[in-house]
Amino acid sequence: MNSGSRQPSAARQALAAYFFALVLLAGAPLAAQGEPLPGEGDRPFNGSFSEWSLRGSVNTTTSSFSSSLGGELAFRTSFPLYLGDTRLAYRLSPLGDSEPGPVHALHLALNLHPLYLTLLSEGLLSYFLASLHLELGFGPQLAVGLNDGASFGLAGSLGAGFDLPITRANRGQGLWFTGTYRRTWTTLRSGPDQPRVHEHAVLLGLAWRTNGVIF
């Protein structure tokens, strides 16, 4: 079996191991998500927040169905209510098996939370339901290391995601588990006369969230 056929399997195994580790990390400390304890701070979570996140991703191109691993560093801030938020991210990912040149991308996304009113109820389930969001994004991409040199493209995306608190959500700041599925359409190509490298991506990672608006 050649290295190209082994890479998708290795990517899926890496995603499974990564997801399992994050679930174990997220599952243990989720108790006691109610009111803050004395001395824990005076900024309970009411839907307004800002955060930094670091996430890994598994990407599959739609043209060849080849899988690869990537990563994303992002800053995210909400509107005064949990109705929506914005995320600005830098993402690094290869194109796939045949042309593994890295793609550097900036991604600006608007996230809409249709179930944000469930945050009025206390508990982990209300945090999860209120966090469910639809994502609409766009941004530039730069692929390097290709046979014909660097290539520039523009991308648009649709997706959906969720967030779960790992530490106590009402203590003012803490650690959250975050996940997104994203479908991307791009003008970027892996080479001359090659199809565009549209992709599916699953992103999972951790975020450090501070309650309250930043303005």
N, C-alpha and C positions, 0 to 999 in steps of 0.2 A: 504493500500500500504506500502511495507517495505522500510527501509531506503536505500537499494541498488538501488531500482527503482527510488527513489526521487533524488539521487545524480546526475545522468546525467542531469535531468531537471534543477536542481539548478545550475550546472556548465554552462549550456547553457544560463540561465538567467543572471548569473554573467558576462559571456563573452559579452552578448548583452549590459548590462548596462555599462561595462567597455569600450567597443568600442564606444558607444554613447557619453560617457563623453570625450573620447579622440578626437573624431571628433569635438565636440563643442569647445574643447580647441584649436584644430589645425585650425579650420576654420576661426576664427575671425582675427588673426593677419597675415594672409598670404598675405596681400596687400603689395605693394612696395617691390618687390623682385629684383629690378634693381640695378643700380650702388650704391655703398656706399655713404652715405651723408658725408659732411665734418666732420672730427673728429671721424668717425666710425671705422677707422683702415685702414691698407694698405695691407690686405691679402684677396682679393676677392676670392670667391670659384671657383677654376678651376678644381676640381675633386680630388685634394689631400686633405686628412683630417686624423684626428685621433679623436676617440670619446669614451665616456663611456655611456653605456645604461643600463636601468633597465626595464624589460618587464615581463608582466604576460602571462600565457599560459593556454590554454584548451587542454587537451590531451585525446585521445581516443585509447585504446588498440585494436589491430586488432583481438585478440582471443575472447574477450568477449564483445567488443563494449561498455565497461564501460568508463565513462568520469570522469576526475579529473582536479583539478586546480594546477598550478605550477608557478614557477618564474625563471628568468634568470638575472644574472649580467654579463656584457661582456665588454671587451675592443676590439676596432676595429681600424685598420689602413689601409690606402689605398696604392696602388702602386703610383709612381710619376704621373701617369695618372689615369683616372677614369675607366680604362679597368678592374681593379680587386681590391679586398681588402681581408684582412684576419680578422677573428673574433675569439677570445679566450674567452670562456664563462664557467661560473659555473652555473649549472642548478639544481634545486630541484623540484622533482615531485613525487607523490605517484604512485603506480602501478595500482590502480583501486579500485573497490568497495570491492572485496572479501579479498584482501590482501593489506591494505592501508599503508604498510611500505614505508618510504620515499626512494627515489632513488637519490643519489648524483652523478652528472655527470660532467666531463670536456669535452668540445666540441670545437674542432678546425675546423674552416670552411674556405674554399676558395670560395669567391664570384666573379663571372664573370659578367661583365656588357656589353652585346652585343650591346646596343644602346648608348654607352658612348659618341659618336660623337654628339648626339643631344644637349649636353651641350654647344656647340658652339653657339647655339641660346639662347637668353635671355628669361626669363619668367618661371612661375611656371610649365607649361607643360613640358618644356625642362628639368627642374630639376627632375620631376617625371619620364620621359622616360629614362633619363640617369641613374637614380637610380635603375631601374629594373634589377634584377640580379638572376642568377642561383647559388644555393649553393650546395657545396659538402663538407661533414664533416665526422669526425670520433672522437672517444675518449673512455675512460674507464667509466664504471658505477659501483656504489656500492650500493646495496640495503640492508637496515638494518631493523630490526623489524619483520622479517619473523619468522615463527614457527620453521624453521630449522636453524636459525641464519643468519648471513650476507652472501651475495652472490655477487660475482664479475663477471662482464661481459664486453664485448667490443661491441661498436655500430658503425654503419656507417649510413649516412643519405644523402638524396637528398631533395632539397627544392627550393623555389623561394621567393623573397621578394622585397620590395620597401622602399623608404624613401621620406619624404616631409619636407621642412623647415617650421618651425612655426614662428620663428623670421627672420629678414633679413639675407639671406644667405651670402651676400657679406660684412658683417661687421667684419669678422675675426673669430668670434665664435658665437654660438647660439644654440637654441633648435630645435630638429628635431623629427618628428613622424616616427616611424619605425615599419614595419610589416613583418612577415615571415610565410610561410607555410612549414612544415618540415615533411618528412616521414622517420622514423627511423627503421632500422633492427638491432636487438641485439641478443647476445648470452644469455642474462639474462632471467631467468625463475622465475615465482612467487612462485614456490615450486617444490618438487620432482614430476617427471612425469607430470608436467604442461607444457603447450605450452610456447614458447618464447613470451615475452611481446613487440613485435613490436608495433609501435604506429604512429598515426597521431597527429600533434600538430599545433596549430595556436598561434603565439606569437605576442603581440602588446605592444608597450611601447614608452618611450621617451629616447632620446639620447642628450647628450651635446657634440657638435662637434666643433673642432678647425680646421680651414683651414690651409693647408700646411702639408708637410711631417715631420715626427719626426726624420729623420736621414739625 
